[in-house]
Amino acid sequence: MKLIASIVFYNPSDDCITRAKDLAKVFDRVVVVDNSTKALDVFKSEKKIEYIPLMENKGIAFALNKALDYAKSGDFDFLMTFDQDSTYPASRHQEIMELLGKQPNDVALYSLDPEGSERDLKDKWKHPNFVITSGSFLRLSFFREKPIRFMDELFIDNVDFELNRQILLHGGKIVENHEITFGHTIGNPLIVRFLWKKIHLMNHSPIRFYYRFRNIYYLYRLDKKFYGKLYRETKFKGRITMLLCEPNAKEKNRYVRRGIRDAKRGILGPYSD
């Protein structure tokens, strides 16, 4: 079995570069797609790393498609997609390979569990509808046969969930392993106390709130059954907790309103004034 890993860079720190090099120690190949405006020269001596600089921020979906196309063109069995700030559990790599080898051919996506996620750990694995991009293994034979792509127009946010929807529509299955976790951070997390409860907040930037709300409003119109629960959680719980508990709520809400307006007008792609 041959495995390739991908990482999407955007203004990466030295730690991000180190993580990419660490992946090359356990994967057969690593493809780094860089959304930064300046190319790096730190991978020239790394024979197992393919570095693709885009020289502009074309969004996470475009970069993931670049990585997917590269992986499909080779003789690899699985592509693992990874965020630049995530940490792979290298000590369990052999175990992960064995688990991948045991999966039925209709399992198109096998996902590890991000640390700190609120899962029911009584179950070692589940068949969920939604898993995040980072820590996901894509069965490349499935993607070679099916017309499935990351949706470029979303740019960022909910890109992974739309891929999940396409996999399920084309008869694939998604498995999430709750026993093997990896280090992962979403946003700039905060824990605040509201009344008698502790609330965990992602505390995204205002522009991320734009993409988050624009894309879920747009996707809900695309498939109300699939996105119904996520749409309601974002619309009500997500917005209310942001307004009541997060810093800079007024500015974030202004971007939320703009995102909803653009979704209704069918305006996608990168944010533009």
Secondary structure, DSSP 4 states (H G I P E B T S, - for coil): --EEEEEEESS--HHHHHHHHHHTTTSSEEEEEE-SSS---TTTT-TTEEEEE-SS---HHHHHHHHHHHHHTTT-SEEEEEETT-B--GGGHHHHHHHHHHS-TTEEEEEEEETT----TTSSEE--S---STTEEEEHHHHHHS-----GGG-SSSHHHHHHHHHHHTT-EEEEEEEEEEB---SS-EEEEETTEEEEE----HHHHHHHHHHHHHHHHH-HHHHHHHHHIIIIIIHHHHHHHSTTHHHHHHHHHHHHHHHHHT--SS---
